[in-house]
């Protein structure tokens, strides 16, 4: 999927591992909150494009700006041993999340090993 590709709620749900009815519910809530807007800008008029509103973009910008500063402060206060340990744990979490996502997309049940 590349930026600008059209996805139906069903396809979006498959991509992120969420049932289509939940995707539709979420999209409707985001629209009601003024965070996304819809338009019919494709040649195929049945395709509805949803994009973030300026308000949503501003909220995302403000969150990113604030969280980057706070995360940078935490990192600057953490010693090398703590950073090395955190790097290993975060790497394992990314691997686990990637594996789970791959299983969801392939329609395989979750692995419950351990």
LUMKE-253360 format. One line per field, with one value per residue: x, y, z of N, C-alpha, C in turn; residue number from 1; residue in one letter. Coordinates in nm, 2 decimals. Atoms other than C-alpha are relative to their C-alpha. Last residue first. Layout:
N
n.x: (X | ...)
n.y: (Y | ...)
n.z: (Z | ...)
ca.x: (X | ...)
ca.y: (Y | ...)
ca.z: (Z | ...)
c.x: (X | ...)
c.y: (Y | ...)
c.z: (Z | ...)
n: (NUM | ...)
res: (A | ...)
% end
This chain:
114
n.x: (-0.05 | -0.11 | 0.00 | -0.09 | -0.11 | 0.03 | -0.04 | 0.12 | 0.01 | 0.02 | 0.13 | 0.10 | -0.01 | 0.06 | 0.15 | 0.05 | -0.01 | 0.12 | 0.12 | 0.00 | 0.03 | 0.14 | 0.08 | -0.02 | 0.08 | 0.15 | 0.03 | -0.01 | 0.13 | 0.11 | -0.03 | 0.03 | 0.15 | 0.05 | -0.03 | -0.14 | -0.02 | -0.02 | -0.12 | -0.12 | -0.01 | -0.04 | -0.14 | -0.08 | 0.01 | -0.08 | -0.14 | -0.05 | -0.01 | -0.09 | -0.14 | -0.04 | -0.03 | -0.13 | -0.11 | -0.01 | -0.06 | -0.14 | -0.07 | 0.00 | -0.10 | 0.04 | 0.00 | -0.13 | 0.00 | -0.13 | 0.00 | -0.12 | 0.03 | 0.07 | 0.09 | 0.09 | -0.05 | -0.09 | 0.01 | 0.03 | 0.01 | 0.11 | -0.01 | -0.14 | -0.07 | -0.09 | 0.08 | 0.07 | -0.10 | -0.03 | 0.11 | 0.00 | -0.11 | 0.03 | 0.11 | -0.06 | -0.07 | 0.10 | 0.04 | 0.12 | 0.12 | 0.04 | -0.04 | -0.14 | -0.09 | 0.01 | -0.07 | -0.15 | -0.03 | -0.01 | 0.14 | 0.04 | 0.14 | 0.07 | 0.09 | 0.08 | -0.07 | 0.09)
n.y: (-0.04 | 0.09 | -0.01 | 0.10 | -0.05 | -0.03 | 0.11 | 0.07 | 0.14 | -0.02 | -0.05 | 0.11 | 0.09 | -0.07 | 0.00 | 0.14 | 0.03 | -0.07 | 0.07 | 0.13 | -0.02 | -0.04 | 0.12 | 0.08 | -0.06 | 0.03 | 0.15 | 0.03 | -0.04 | 0.09 | 0.13 | -0.01 | -0.01 | 0.13 | 0.09 | 0.05 | 0.14 | 0.03 | -0.07 | 0.06 | 0.13 | -0.03 | -0.04 | 0.13 | 0.08 | -0.07 | 0.01 | 0.13 | 0.02 | -0.10 | 0.04 | 0.12 | -0.04 | -0.08 | 0.09 | 0.08 | -0.08 | -0.02 | 0.13 | 0.01 | -0.08 | -0.15 | -0.07 | -0.07 | -0.06 | -0.02 | -0.11 | -0.01 | 0.08 | -0.09 | 0.10 | 0.02 | 0.10 | -0.06 | 0.10 | -0.06 | 0.09 | -0.04 | 0.04 | 0.03 | -0.10 | -0.08 | -0.08 | -0.10 | -0.10 | -0.08 | -0.09 | -0.11 | -0.09 | -0.07 | -0.10 | -0.11 | -0.08 | -0.07 | -0.11 | 0.03 | -0.04 | 0.10 | -0.03 | -0.05 | 0.11 | 0.09 | -0.06 | 0.02 | 0.14 | 0.04 | 0.01 | 0.12 | 0.00 | 0.12 | -0.03 | -0.12 | -0.13 | -0.12)
n.z: (-0.13 | -0.04 | -0.14 | -0.06 | -0.07 | -0.14 | -0.09 | -0.05 | 0.07 | 0.14 | 0.02 | -0.02 | 0.11 | 0.11 | -0.03 | 0.02 | 0.15 | 0.06 | -0.03 | 0.07 | 0.14 | 0.02 | -0.02 | 0.12 | 0.11 | -0.03 | 0.02 | 0.14 | 0.06 | -0.04 | 0.06 | 0.14 | 0.01 | -0.03 | 0.12 | 0.02 | -0.01 | -0.14 | -0.05 | 0.06 | -0.07 | -0.14 | 0.00 | 0.02 | -0.13 | -0.10 | 0.04 | -0.04 | -0.15 | -0.05 | 0.04 | -0.07 | -0.14 | 0.00 | 0.02 | -0.13 | -0.11 | 0.03 | -0.04 | -0.14 | -0.06 | 0.01 | -0.12 | -0.03 | -0.13 | -0.05 | -0.09 | -0.09 | -0.12 | -0.10 | -0.05 | 0.12 | 0.10 | 0.09 | 0.11 | 0.13 | 0.12 | 0.08 | 0.14 | 0.02 | 0.08 | -0.09 | -0.09 | 0.08 | 0.04 | -0.12 | -0.03 | 0.10 | -0.03 | -0.13 | 0.03 | 0.08 | -0.10 | -0.07 | 0.07 | 0.08 | -0.07 | -0.09 | -0.14 | 0.00 | 0.03 | -0.11 | -0.11 | 0.02 | -0.01 | -0.14 | -0.06 | -0.07 | -0.05 | 0.05 | 0.10 | -0.03 | 0.01 | 0.00)
ca.x: (0.54 | 0.35 | 0.02 | 0.05 | -0.25 | -0.47 | -0.38 | -0.58 | -0.27 | -0.31 | -0.36 | -0.05 | 0.16 | 0.04 | 0.12 | 0.47 | 0.53 | 0.40 | 0.64 | 0.94 | 0.86 | 0.84 | 1.17 | 1.34 | 1.18 | 1.32 | 1.67 | 1.68 | 1.55 | 1.84 | 2.10 | 1.94 | 1.94 | 2.30 | 2.40 | 2.24 | 1.90 | 1.86 | 1.91 | 1.66 | 1.39 | 1.44 | 1.43 | 1.10 | 0.95 | 1.06 | 0.94 | 0.61 | 0.54 | 0.61 | 0.44 | 0.13 | 0.12 | 0.16 | -0.11 | -0.35 | -0.28 | -0.34 | -0.66 | -0.78 | -0.68 | -0.90 | -0.75 | -0.86 | -1.13 | -1.19 | -1.51 | -1.51 | -1.86 | -1.79 | -1.53 | -1.36 | -1.22 | -1.28 | -1.58 | -1.51 | -1.49 | -1.37 | -1.16 | -1.10 | -1.42 | -1.53 | -1.82 | -1.57 | -1.35 | -1.65 | -1.77 | -1.42 | -1.41 | -1.75 | -1.66 | -1.33 | -1.52 | -1.77 | -1.47 | -1.32 | -0.97 | -0.63 | -0.47 | -0.46 | -0.78 | -0.96 | -0.84 | -0.95 | -1.30 | -1.32 | -1.24 | -0.88 | -0.77 | -0.39 | -0.28 | 0.03 | 0.14 | 0.00)
ca.y: (-1.92 | -2.01 | -1.85 | -1.78 | -1.59 | -1.77 | -1.74 | -1.52 | -1.42 | -1.05 | -1.15 | -1.37 | -1.09 | -0.85 | -1.09 | -1.14 | -0.77 | -0.71 | -0.98 | -0.84 | -0.49 | -0.60 | -0.79 | -0.47 | -0.27 | -0.51 | -0.51 | -0.13 | -0.08 | -0.29 | -0.09 | 0.24 | 0.14 | 0.04 | 0.36 | 0.58 | 0.75 | 1.12 | 1.22 | 0.96 | 1.09 | 1.45 | 1.33 | 1.15 | 1.47 | 1.69 | 1.43 | 1.40 | 1.77 | 1.82 | 1.50 | 1.59 | 1.94 | 1.82 | 1.55 | 1.80 | 2.04 | 1.77 | 1.67 | 2.04 | 2.07 | 1.78 | 1.43 | 1.27 | 1.02 | 0.93 | 0.77 | 0.54 | 0.49 | 0.78 | 0.57 | 0.86 | 0.94 | 1.26 | 1.16 | 1.34 | 1.26 | 1.45 | 1.34 | 1.48 | 1.67 | 1.45 | 1.32 | 1.22 | 1.04 | 0.86 | 0.76 | 0.63 | 0.43 | 0.27 | 0.19 | 0.03 | -0.17 | -0.30 | -0.39 | -0.61 | -0.50 | -0.65 | -0.34 | -0.44 | -0.65 | -0.36 | -0.13 | -0.38 | -0.39 | -0.02 | 0.02 | 0.12 | 0.37 | 0.41 | 0.77 | 0.69 | 0.34 | 0.00)
ca.z: (2.61 | 2.29 | 2.21 | 1.84 | 1.70 | 1.45 | 1.08 | 0.85 | 0.65 | 0.75 | 1.11 | 1.11 | 0.96 | 1.22 | 1.50 | 1.35 | 1.32 | 1.68 | 1.81 | 1.62 | 1.73 | 2.09 | 2.07 | 1.93 | 2.21 | 2.47 | 2.32 | 2.28 | 2.64 | 2.77 | 2.57 | 2.68 | 3.04 | 3.02 | 2.84 | 3.11 | 3.07 | 3.13 | 2.77 | 2.66 | 2.90 | 2.77 | 2.41 | 2.48 | 2.63 | 2.33 | 2.08 | 2.27 | 2.26 | 1.89 | 1.79 | 1.99 | 1.85 | 1.49 | 1.54 | 1.69 | 1.40 | 1.14 | 1.31 | 1.30 | 0.94 | 0.86 | 0.80 | 0.48 | 0.38 | 0.02 | -0.08 | -0.37 | -0.52 | -0.76 | -0.96 | -1.13 | -0.78 | -0.58 | -0.37 | -0.05 | 0.32 | 0.62 | 0.91 | 1.26 | 1.30 | 1.60 | 1.39 | 1.12 | 1.36 | 1.51 | 1.16 | 1.07 | 1.40 | 1.34 | 0.98 | 1.09 | 1.36 | 1.10 | 0.88 | 1.14 | 1.24 | 1.15 | 1.01 | 0.64 | 0.66 | 0.82 | 0.55 | 0.29 | 0.44 | 0.49 | 0.13 | 0.04 | -0.22 | -0.26 | -0.19 | 0.00 | -0.10 | 0.00)
c.x: (-0.06 | 0.05 | 0.10 | 0.00 | 0.08 | 0.13 | -0.03 | 0.04 | -0.12 | -0.02 | -0.03 | -0.14 | -0.10 | 0.00 | -0.07 | -0.15 | -0.05 | 0.00 | -0.12 | -0.13 | -0.01 | -0.04 | -0.15 | -0.09 | 0.02 | -0.08 | -0.15 | -0.03 | 0.00 | -0.13 | -0.11 | 0.02 | -0.04 | -0.15 | -0.06 | 0.01 | 0.14 | 0.02 | 0.03 | 0.13 | 0.13 | 0.03 | 0.05 | 0.15 | 0.08 | 0.01 | 0.09 | 0.15 | 0.06 | 0.03 | 0.10 | 0.14 | 0.04 | 0.03 | 0.13 | 0.11 | 0.02 | 0.07 | 0.15 | 0.07 | 0.01 | 0.12 | -0.04 | -0.01 | 0.14 | -0.01 | 0.13 | -0.01 | 0.12 | -0.04 | -0.07 | -0.11 | -0.10 | 0.05 | 0.08 | 0.00 | -0.03 | 0.00 | -0.12 | 0.03 | 0.14 | 0.07 | 0.08 | -0.09 | -0.06 | 0.10 | 0.02 | -0.12 | 0.00 | 0.10 | -0.04 | -0.11 | 0.07 | 0.07 | -0.11 | -0.05 | -0.12 | -0.12 | -0.05 | 0.04 | 0.15 | 0.09 | 0.00 | 0.08 | 0.15 | 0.04 | 0.02 | -0.14 | -0.02 | -0.14 | -0.08 | -0.09 | -0.09 | 0.09)
c.y: (-0.06 | 0.04 | -0.10 | 0.03 | -0.11 | 0.05 | 0.04 | -0.11 | -0.08 | -0.13 | 0.02 | 0.05 | -0.12 | -0.09 | 0.06 | -0.01 | -0.14 | -0.02 | 0.07 | -0.07 | -0.13 | 0.02 | 0.03 | -0.13 | -0.07 | 0.06 | -0.02 | -0.14 | -0.03 | 0.04 | -0.10 | -0.13 | 0.01 | -0.01 | -0.14 | -0.10 | -0.04 | -0.14 | -0.03 | 0.06 | -0.07 | -0.13 | 0.03 | 0.03 | -0.13 | -0.08 | 0.07 | -0.02 | -0.13 | -0.02 | 0.09 | -0.04 | -0.12 | 0.03 | 0.07 | -0.10 | -0.08 | 0.09 | 0.02 | -0.13 | -0.01 | 0.08 | 0.15 | 0.07 | 0.06 | 0.07 | 0.02 | 0.13 | 0.01 | -0.08 | 0.07 | -0.10 | -0.01 | -0.10 | 0.06 | -0.11 | 0.08 | -0.09 | 0.05 | -0.05 | -0.03 | 0.11 | 0.09 | 0.08 | 0.11 | 0.11 | 0.08 | 0.09 | 0.12 | 0.10 | 0.08 | 0.11 | 0.12 | 0.09 | 0.08 | 0.13 | -0.03 | 0.03 | -0.10 | 0.02 | 0.04 | -0.12 | -0.08 | 0.07 | -0.03 | -0.14 | -0.03 | 0.01 | -0.14 | 0.00 | -0.12 | 0.03 | 0.11 | 0.12)
c.z: (0.11 | 0.14 | 0.05 | 0.15 | 0.07 | 0.08 | 0.15 | 0.09 | 0.05 | -0.08 | -0.15 | -0.03 | 0.01 | -0.13 | -0.12 | 0.02 | -0.03 | -0.15 | -0.06 | 0.03 | -0.07 | -0.14 | -0.02 | 0.01 | -0.13 | -0.11 | 0.02 | -0.03 | -0.15 | -0.07 | 0.03 | -0.08 | -0.14 | -0.02 | 0.03 | -0.12 | -0.03 | 0.03 | 0.15 | 0.05 | -0.05 | 0.08 | 0.14 | 0.00 | -0.01 | 0.13 | 0.10 | -0.04 | 0.03 | 0.15 | 0.06 | -0.03 | 0.08 | 0.15 | 0.01 | -0.02 | 0.13 | 0.11 | -0.03 | 0.05 | 0.15 | 0.05 | -0.02 | 0.13 | 0.03 | 0.13 | 0.06 | 0.07 | 0.10 | 0.12 | 0.12 | 0.04 | -0.12 | -0.11 | -0.12 | -0.10 | -0.13 | -0.13 | -0.08 | -0.14 | -0.03 | -0.08 | 0.09 | 0.09 | -0.08 | -0.03 | 0.13 | 0.03 | -0.10 | 0.03 | 0.12 | -0.03 | -0.07 | 0.11 | 0.07 | -0.07 | -0.08 | 0.08 | 0.10 | 0.15 | 0.02 | -0.01 | 0.12 | 0.10 | -0.02 | 0.03 | 0.14 | 0.05 | 0.07 | 0.07 | -0.06 | -0.12 | 0.04 | 0.00)
n: (114 | 113 | 112 | 111 | 110 | 109 | 108 | 107 | 106 | 105 | 104 | 103 | 102 | 101 | 100 | 99 | 98 | 97 | 96 | 95 | 94 | 93 | 92 | 91 | 90 | 89 | 88 | 87 | 86 | 85 | 84 | 83 | 82 | 81 | 80 | 79 | 78 | 77 | 76 | 75 | 74 | 73 | 72 | 71 | 70 | 69 | 68 | 67 | 66 | 65 | 64 | 63 | 62 | 61 | 60 | 59 | 58 | 57 | 56 | 55 | 54 | 53 | 52 | 51 | 50 | 49 | 48 | 47 | 46 | 45 | 44 | 43 | 42 | 41 | 40 | 39 | 38 | 37 | 36 | 35 | 34 | 33 | 32 | 31 | 30 | 29 | 28 | 27 | 26 | 25 | 24 | 23 | 22 | 21 | 20 | 19 | 18 | 17 | 16 | 15 | 14 | 13 | 12 | 11 | 10 | 9 | 8 | 7 | 6 | 5 | 4 | 3 | 2 | 1)
res: (X | X | X | X | X | X | X | X | X | X | X | X | X | X | X | X | X | X | X | X | X | X | X | X | X | X | X | X | X | X | X | X | X | X | X | X | X | X | X | X | X | X | X | X | X | X | X | X | X | X | X | X | X | X | X | X | X | X | X | X | X | X | X | X | X | X | X | X | X | X | X | X | X | X | X | X | X | X | X | X | X | X | X | X | X | X | X | X | X | X | X | X | X | X | X | X | X | X | X | X | X | X | X | X | X | X | X | X | X | X | X | X | X | X)
% end
